[in-house]
Amino acid sequence: MTDDSDRNWNRRHYIGASGAVSTGLLAGCMRFISGDGEGNSGGGGGGGGGGGSTDTDDGSGGGGSSSQPLKIGTAISLSGPLGATGQYIRDGYVQRVNEINENGGLLGREVELVVRDDESDASNSRNLLVNLIEQENVDLIIGGYAGGPVAAQMQVAERYEMVYISMGAHGRSWEQGYEYSFGAPPLVAEWWYDAAFSWIANELPESERPETAAMMGFSGVGTLGRAINEGTKTNLERAGIELVMDEQYELPLESASSLVNQAASTEADVFISNSLFADGVQTIRAVNDVDWTPQYYLQGVGSQTPSWSNELGELGNGVVSGTMMHSSLPFDGVDALNQASQERYDTDSAPTYFMFGYSWMEALQQAVEGVGGTNQDDLKNWLRQNQVTTVAGPMEFDERGLPERYSLATQMIDGTPELVYPREFKGKQVDSEATMIYPYSDA
């Protein structure tokens, strides 16, 4: 077990980071601090955990008997290419922390969430997390978004020997022998389309299965582009589908037209757009401008947020994506999150990444309560020896910090990312009557 003197040595001898001036913002009954580490408060976005006027806290909030809050720090992408999604994760943290504080806090202390915007930059993300640990003396840390920033943060968490619950940085990040990182659940790009390809193998008659695929997707943004590309190729090979086009582009994407025209010229049965939000929107618009309709349209990350249907309307329907989280999962807390999302986002169901953030905070809360404290080695050991249960269902972690591999397939139907496969998950029927619409032209 690491004692405090060892951990203080780690703090003194790791990467230096500049000091920060915090801006205190009250969100409901939670003490919420948001900024970029240089005194700039965080922006709005997916529903906004911050917002409102600058305020101070007299320590009398709804957190419990101690006047000293329990501080949880996160450096997360709230702006830049990853910001549109990262904001929902931040909102999920805010939602769960508000609930904790409304019920007496954690260990009898009010929880203070300290949020920093890394601007979708891995170097910023690393330095901001170091600053949260060294300068702001947070008690606990929790994950950022997405692969590149999180890969940097996993190294920081390991160096400082602090439990870090997050999406992870895709497959390779979980093979580094890290002891303090856990995915509850993870967001592993190599697993992303598993369920979508399982649907082809298990539900489509052999005579109707696609034979060829054209793929385009972003490169860079840390490990995400590479990981989803590699995972897709593995699934295509297993399914016996020939990859006739594989092109990558740098972000921001100036125009999708030339690549979509190239894909259309192949007349492939499957079109795979491994994209984020803005480039995904450009791509589907370009597909609808050419004389080609694939049988199956796989879309990367962008369609999992309400912004997809808000931006595209009916044009956004029919795309199939993967996830490890969904508002139709049959577990405690999901219905309440759906209700909260109606108030926060004016949507009937909870956005996927809102649920991810909520689940990661649930898992961290359960570990702290299970241990009865914040000793990092005790938290690590508790997570390795116990099951956590969140809105993603029950999970037990292997030696890498991962639950058993799984994937869920969603399809945009009438503006909503419906869970279409599988019909049963972790021994329970999913709360969804939606079925896959195939071919894509029927959507």
C-alpha positions as CSV (number, residue, x, y, z in Angstrom):
1,M,0.0,0.0,0.0
2,T,1.3,3.5,-0.9
3,D,1.6,5.8,2.1
4,D,1.0,9.6,2.0
5,S,4.8,10.4,1.9
6,D,5.2,8.3,-1.2
7,R,2.2,9.9,-2.9
8,N,3.5,13.4,-2.0
9,W,6.9,12.5,-3.5
10,N,5.1,11.5,-6.7
11,R,3.3,14.9,-6.8
12,R,6.6,16.8,-6.3
13,H,8.5,14.9,-9.0
14,Y,6.0,14.6,-11.8
15,I,5.4,17.0,-14.7
16,G,5.1,20.6,-13.6
17,A,1.8,22.4,-14.2
18,S,0.9,26.1,-13.7
19,G,-1.3,27.1,-10.9
20,A,-5.0,27.8,-11.4
21,V,-7.5,30.3,-10.2
22,S,-10.9,28.6,-9.6
23,T,-14.3,30.1,-10.4
24,G,-17.0,28.8,-8.1
25,L,-20.3,28.1,-9.7
26,L,-23.3,26.7,-7.9
27,A,-25.3,24.1,-9.9
28,G,-28.4,23.0,-7.9
29,C,-27.1,22.0,-4.5
30,M,-23.6,21.0,-5.9
31,R,-20.5,23.1,-5.5
32,F,-19.4,23.2,-9.1
33,I,-16.1,24.7,-10.3
34,S,-15.5,24.9,-14.0
35,G,-12.7,26.4,-16.0
36,D,-9.6,25.8,-18.1
37,G,-7.1,26.0,-15.3
38,E,-6.3,29.7,-16.0
39,G,-9.3,31.3,-14.4
40,N,-11.7,31.0,-17.4
41,S,-15.0,29.5,-16.7
42,G,-16.3,26.6,-18.8
43,G,-18.7,27.0,-21.6
44,G,-22.3,25.9,-22.0
45,G,-23.1,23.2,-24.6
46,G,-24.9,20.0,-24.0
47,G,-27.1,21.2,-21.2
48,G,-24.5,22.9,-19.1
49,G,-23.5,21.9,-15.6
50,G,-22.1,25.3,-14.9
51,G,-24.0,28.3,-16.2
52,G,-25.4,31.0,-14.0
53,S,-23.5,33.7,-12.1
54,T,-20.2,33.5,-10.3
55,D,-20.8,32.9,-6.6
56,T,-19.1,31.8,-3.4
57,D,-19.9,28.9,-1.1
58,D,-20.1,29.4,2.7
59,G,-19.8,25.6,3.3
60,S,-23.4,25.3,4.3
61,G,-24.6,23.4,1.2
62,G,-26.5,20.2,1.2
63,G,-23.5,18.0,1.6
64,G,-23.3,16.9,5.2
65,S,-21.6,17.6,8.5
66,S,-18.1,18.5,7.3
67,S,-17.3,22.1,6.3
68,Q,-14.6,20.8,4.0
69,P,-16.0,19.5,0.6
70,L,-14.8,16.3,-0.9
71,K,-13.3,17.4,-4.2
72,I,-13.5,15.4,-7.4
73,G,-11.5,16.7,-10.3
74,T,-11.8,16.1,-14.0
75,A,-10.1,17.6,-17.1
76,I,-12.4,17.0,-20.0
77,S,-13.0,18.1,-23.6
78,L,-15.7,20.8,-23.5
79,S,-14.5,22.6,-26.6
80,G,-12.7,21.7,-29.8
81,P,-13.5,18.6,-32.0
82,L,-14.5,16.5,-29.0
83,G,-16.4,19.2,-27.0
84,A,-19.9,18.5,-28.4
85,T,-19.7,15.0,-26.8
86,G,-17.6,15.8,-23.8
87,Q,-20.2,18.3,-22.6
88,Y,-22.7,15.5,-22.1
89,I,-20.3,13.5,-20.0
90,R,-19.7,16.6,-17.9
91,D,-23.5,16.9,-17.5
92,G,-23.7,13.3,-16.4
93,Y,-21.1,14.0,-13.6
94,V,-23.1,17.0,-12.5
95,Q,-26.4,15.1,-12.4
96,R,-25.0,12.3,-10.2
97,V,-23.1,14.7,-7.9
98,N,-26.3,16.8,-7.4
99,E,-28.1,13.6,-6.4
100,I,-25.3,12.7,-4.0
101,N,-25.4,16.1,-2.3
102,E,-29.2,16.0,-2.1
103,N,-28.9,12.8,-0.1
104,G,-26.3,14.0,2.4
105,G,-23.1,14.0,0.4
106,L,-20.3,11.4,0.3
107,L,-18.8,10.3,3.6
108,G,-20.9,13.0,5.2
109,R,-19.2,15.7,3.1
110,E,-20.5,17.9,0.3
111,V,-19.1,16.9,-3.1
112,E,-17.4,19.6,-5.1
113,L,-16.9,18.8,-8.8
114,V,-13.9,20.7,-10.3
115,V,-14.0,20.7,-14.1
116,R,-11.3,21.9,-16.5
117,D,-11.6,22.1,-20.3
118,D,-8.7,20.5,-22.1
119,E,-9.9,21.9,-25.4
120,S,-9.6,18.4,-27.0
121,D,-5.8,18.5,-26.6
122,A,-4.0,15.5,-25.0
123,S,-1.1,17.6,-23.7
124,N,-3.5,20.1,-22.1
125,S,-5.5,17.2,-20.6
126,R,-2.4,15.7,-19.0
127,N,-1.2,19.0,-17.5
128,L,-4.6,20.0,-16.2
129,L,-5.0,16.7,-14.4
130,V,-1.6,17.1,-12.9
131,N,-2.6,20.6,-11.8
132,L,-5.8,19.3,-10.2
133,I,-3.8,16.8,-8.2
134,E,-0.8,18.9,-7.3
135,Q,-2.2,22.4,-7.0
136,E,-5.9,22.0,-6.3
137,N,-5.4,18.9,-4.1
138,V,-8.5,17.1,-5.3
139,D,-9.4,14.0,-3.2
140,L,-10.5,12.0,-6.3
141,I,-10.2,12.1,-10.0
142,I,-12.5,10.9,-12.8
143,G,-12.2,10.5,-16.5
144,G,-12.0,12.9,-19.5
145,Y,-12.9,12.4,-23.1
146,A,-11.9,11.0,-25.7
147,G,-9.1,8.5,-26.5
148,G,-6.1,10.8,-26.9
149,P,-6.7,12.9,-23.7
150,V,-7.7,9.9,-21.7
151,A,-4.6,8.0,-22.8
152,A,-2.5,10.8,-21.4
153,Q,-4.6,10.9,-18.2
154,M,-4.3,7.2,-17.6
155,Q,-0.5,7.6,-17.4
156,V,-1.0,10.5,-14.9
157,A,-3.4,8.4,-12.7
158,E,-0.9,5.5,-12.7
159,R,2.1,7.8,-11.8
160,Y,0.2,9.4,-8.9
161,E,-1.4,6.1,-7.9
162,M,-5.0,7.5,-8.1
163,V,-8.1,5.5,-9.1
164,Y,-9.3,6.7,-12.5
165,I,-12.7,5.6,-13.8
166,S,-13.3,6.5,-17.4
167,M,-13.9,5.3,-21.0
168,G,-10.3,4.3,-21.3
169,A,-8.3,5.1,-24.4
170,H,-9.5,2.1,-26.4
171,G,-7.9,-1.4,-26.6
172,R,-4.2,-0.7,-26.4
173,S,-4.6,1.5,-23.3
174,W,-5.9,-1.5,-21.4
175,E,-2.9,-3.6,-22.2
176,Q,-0.3,-1.4,-20.4
177,G,-0.5,-3.1,-17.0
178,Y,-2.2,-0.1,-15.3
179,E,-3.4,-0.9,-11.8
180,Y,-5.6,2.2,-11.1
181,S,-7.7,2.5,-14.3
182,F,-11.2,1.1,-14.6
183,G,-13.9,1.3,-17.3
184,A,-17.4,1.4,-15.8
185,P,-18.2,0.8,-18.6
186,P,-15.4,1.5,-21.0
187,L,-15.9,3.0,-24.4
188,V,-13.6,0.8,-26.5
189,A,-13.6,1.7,-30.2
190,E,-12.4,-1.8,-31.2
191,W,-15.7,-3.2,-29.7
192,W,-17.8,-0.4,-31.2
193,Y,-19.5,-2.3,-34.1
194,D,-19.5,-5.8,-32.6
195,A,-23.2,-5.9,-32.2
196,A,-23.9,-4.3,-35.6
197,F,-21.9,-7.1,-37.3
198,S,-23.5,-9.7,-35.0
199,W,-26.9,-8.6,-36.2
200,I,-25.8,-9.3,-39.8
201,A,-24.5,-12.8,-38.9
202,N,-27.5,-13.8,-36.7
203,E,-30.5,-12.0,-38.2
204,L,-29.9,-11.6,-41.9
205,P,-30.4,-14.7,-44.2
206,E,-27.1,-15.6,-45.8
207,S,-28.4,-14.6,-49.3
208,E,-29.1,-11.1,-48.1
209,R,-25.8,-10.4,-46.3
210,P,-23.6,-7.6,-47.7
211,E,-20.4,-8.6,-49.5
212,T,-18.5,-5.4,-49.9
213,A,-17.8,-2.3,-47.8
214,A,-16.3,1.2,-48.3
215,M,-14.9,3.0,-45.3
216,M,-13.8,6.6,-44.6
217,G,-12.9,8.1,-41.3
218,F,-10.9,10.6,-39.4
219,S,-7.3,10.1,-38.4
220,G,-5.7,11.7,-35.4
221,V,-7.6,12.8,-32.3
222,G,-5.3,10.7,-30.3
223,T,-6.0,6.9,-30.5
224,L,-9.7,7.1,-31.5
225,G,-9.4,7.2,-35.3
226,R,-6.9,4.3,-35.4
227,A,-8.8,2.2,-32.9
228,I,-12.2,2.4,-34.6
229,N,-10.5,1.7,-38.0
230,E,-8.7,-1.4,-36.7
231,G,-11.8,-2.7,-34.9
232,T,-14.0,-2.2,-38.0
233,K,-11.5,-4.1,-40.2
234,T,-11.5,-7.0,-37.7
235,N,-15.3,-7.2,-37.8
236,L,-15.3,-7.0,-41.6
237,E,-12.8,-9.9,-41.9
238,R,-14.9,-12.0,-39.5
239,A,-18.0,-11.3,-41.5
240,G,-16.3,-12.2,-44.8
241,I,-17.1,-8.7,-46.2
242,E,-14.5,-7.4,-48.6
243,L,-13.2,-3.9,-47.8
244,V,-13.0,-2.1,-51.2
245,M,-12.1,1.4,-49.9
246,D,-10.3,2.6,-46.8
247,E,-9.6,6.3,-46.7
248,Q,-8.8,8.6,-43.8
249,Y,-8.9,12.4,-43.5
250,E,-7.6,15.0,-41.1
251,L,-9.9,17.1,-39.0
252,P,-11.5,19.5,-39.6
253,L,-12.9,18.0,-42.8
254,E,-13.3,20.7,-45.4
255,S,-15.6,18.6,-47.7
256,A,-16.8,15.1,-47.7
257,S,-17.9,15.1,-51.3
258,S,-14.8,13.7,-53.0
259,L,-14.5,10.8,-50.6
260,V,-18.2,10.0,-50.8
261,N,-18.0,10.1,-54.6
262,Q,-15.1,7.6,-54.4
263,A,-17.2,5.4,-52.1
264,A,-20.2,5.6,-54.4
265,S,-18.0,4.5,-57.4
266,T,-17.3,1.2,-55.6
267,E,-21.1,0.5,-55.3
268,A,-20.3,-1.1,-52.0
269,D,-23.1,-2.8,-50.0
270,V,-21.9,-1.3,-46.7
271,F,-20.8,2.3,-46.1
272,I,-18.8,3.0,-43.0
273,S,-18.4,6.6,-41.8
274,N,-16.0,6.5,-38.9
275,S,-16.7,10.1,-38.0
276,L,-17.4,12.5,-35.1
277,F,-20.2,15.0,-35.2
278,A,-19.4,17.7,-37.7
279,D,-17.7,15.5,-40.2
280,G,-20.4,12.9,-39.8
281,V,-23.0,15.5,-40.7
282,Q,-21.0,16.6,-43.8
283,T,-20.7,13.0,-44.9
284,I,-24.3,11.9,-44.7
285,R,-25.4,15.1,-46.6
286,A,-22.9,14.2,-49.3
287,V,-24.2,10.6,-49.4
288,N,-27.7,11.9,-50.0
289,D,-26.4,14.1,-52.9
290,V,-25.0,11.2,-54.9
291,D,-26.8,8.5,-56.9
292,W,-25.9,5.6,-54.5
293,T,-27.6,4.2,-51.5
294,P,-25.7,1.5,-49.5
295,Q,-27.7,-1.3,-47.9
296,Y,-26.1,-0.7,-44.5
297,Y,-24.8,2.6,-43.2
298,L,-22.5,2.5,-40.2
299,Q,-21.8,5.8,-38.4
300,G,-19.1,6.4,-35.8
301,V,-19.7,8.6,-32.8
302,G,-21.7,11.6,-33.9
303,S,-25.2,10.1,-34.1
304,Q,-25.3,9.3,-30.4
305,T,-26.0,12.9,-29.3
306,P,-29.3,14.9,-29.7
307,S,-27.4,17.3,-31.9
308,W,-27.5,14.8,-34.7
309,S,-31.2,14.8,-35.2
310,N,-31.5,18.5,-34.4
311,E,-29.0,19.3,-37.2
312,L,-30.2,16.7,-39.8
313,G,-33.9,15.9,-39.1
314,E,-35.1,13.0,-41.2
315,L,-31.8,13.0,-43.2
316,G,-30.1,11.6,-40.1
317,N,-32.3,8.5,-39.9
318,G,-31.2,5.0,-40.7
319,V,-27.6,5.1,-39.7
320,V,-26.4,2.3,-37.4
321,S,-23.9,2.9,-34.6
322,G,-22.4,1.1,-31.6
323,T,-22.4,1.9,-27.9
324,M,-21.9,0.4,-24.5
325,M,-24.7,2.5,-23.0
326,H,-28.3,3.2,-23.8
327,S,-31.5,4.7,-22.4
328,S,-33.4,1.4,-23.0
329,L,-31.2,-0.7,-20.7
330,P,-33.3,-2.5,-18.0
331,F,-31.4,-1.3,-14.9
332,D,-32.3,0.8,-11.9
333,G,-31.8,4.5,-12.4
334,V,-32.3,4.5,-16.2
335,D,-35.9,5.7,-16.0
336,A,-35.0,8.5,-13.6
337,L,-32.2,9.6,-16.0
338,N,-34.7,9.6,-18.9
339,Q,-36.9,11.9,-16.8
340,A,-34.0,14.2,-15.9
341,S,-33.1,14.4,-19.6
342,Q,-36.6,15.6,-20.5
343,E,-36.0,18.5,-18.2
344,R,-32.4,19.2,-19.1
345,Y,-32.4,18.6,-22.9
346,D,-36.1,18.4,-23.8
347,T,-35.6,14.8,-25.1
348,D,-37.6,11.7,-24.3
349,S,-34.5,9.6,-23.5
350,A,-31.1,10.2,-21.8
351,P,-28.3,10.9,-24.3
352,T,-25.7,8.1,-24.4
353,Y,-22.7,10.2,-23.2
354,F,-24.7,11.8,-20.4
355,M,-25.3,8.3,-19.2
356,F,-21.6,7.4,-19.4
357,G,-20.7,10.3,-17.2
358,Y,-23.4,9.4,-14.7
359,S,-22.3,5.7,-14.6
360,W,-18.6,6.5,-14.0
361,M,-19.6,8.8,-11.1
362,E,-21.9,6.1,-9.7
363,A,-19.0,3.6,-9.8
364,L,-16.6,6.0,-8.0
365,Q,-19.3,6.7,-5.4
366,Q,-19.8,3.0,-4.7
367,A,-16.0,2.4,-4.3
368,V,-15.7,5.3,-1.8
369,E,-18.7,4.1,0.2
370,G,-17.5,0.5,0.0
371,V,-14.1,1.5,1.5
372,G,-15.4,4.2,3.8
373,G,-12.7,6.6,2.7
374,T,-10.6,7.9,-0.2
375,N,-7.4,5.9,0.3
376,Q,-6.4,5.2,-3.3
377,D,-5.0,1.7,-2.8
378,D,-8.1,0.7,-0.8
379,L,-10.3,2.0,-3.6
380,K,-8.3,0.1,-6.3
381,N,-8.5,-3.1,-4.3
382,W,-12.2,-2.7,-3.6
383,L,-13.0,-2.3,-7.3
384,R,-10.9,-5.4,-8.2
385,Q,-12.7,-7.5,-5.6
386,N,-16.3,-6.3,-5.8
387,Q,-19.1,-5.9,-8.3
388,V,-20.4,-2.4,-9.1
389,T,-23.9,-1.8,-10.3
390,T,-24.7,1.3,-12.3
391,V,-27.2,2.4,-15.0
392,A,-25.1,0.2,-17.3
393,G,-25.9,-2.8,-15.1
394,P,-23.7,-5.0,-12.9
395,M,-19.9,-5.1,-13.7
396,E,-16.9,-6.9,-12.4
397,F,-13.4,-6.0,-13.5
398,D,-10.7,-8.2,-14.8
399,E,-6.9,-7.7,-14.2
400,R,-6.9,-4.9,-16.9
401,G,-9.8,-3.0,-15.2
402,L,-12.3,-4.0,-17.9
403,P,-15.7,-5.7,-17.6
404,E,-16.6,-8.5,-20.0
405,R,-16.5,-7.4,-23.7
406,Y,-19.9,-6.3,-25.1
407,S,-21.5,-4.0,-27.6
408,L,-24.9,-2.6,-28.4
409,A,-26.2,-1.6,-31.8
410,T,-28.3,1.5,-32.2
411,Q,-30.1,2.9,-35.3
412,M,-31.5,6.4,-35.8
413,I,-35.2,5.9,-36.2
414,D,-37.5,8.9,-36.3
415,G,-34.8,11.1,-34.8
416,T,-33.9,8.8,-31.9
417,P,-30.9,6.4,-31.5
418,E,-33.0,3.3,-30.8
419,L,-31.5,0.2,-29.3
420,V,-32.1,-2.5,-32.0
421,Y,-29.7,-5.3,-31.0
422,P,-29.4,-7.4,-28.9
423,R,-32.8,-7.9,-27.5
424,E,-31.5,-9.3,-24.2
425,F,-28.6,-7.9,-22.2
426,K,-27.0,-9.2,-19.0
427,G,-29.9,-11.6,-18.5
428,K,-32.7,-9.1,-19.0
429,Q,-34.9,-8.0,-21.8
430,V,-34.1,-4.5,-23.0
431,D,-36.8,-1.9,-22.8
432,S,-37.0,-1.3,-26.6
433,E,-39.4,-2.5,-29.2
434,A,-37.4,-1.1,-32.1
435,T,-36.2,-3.4,-34.8
436,M,-33.4,-2.9,-37.3
437,I,-34.6,-1.2,-40.6
438,Y,-32.8,-2.9,-43.5
439,P,-31.9,-1.9,-46.1
440,Y,-30.8,1.7,-45.3
441,S,-33.1,3.0,-48.1
442,D,-36.2,1.9,-46.1
443,A,-35.3,4.2,-43.3
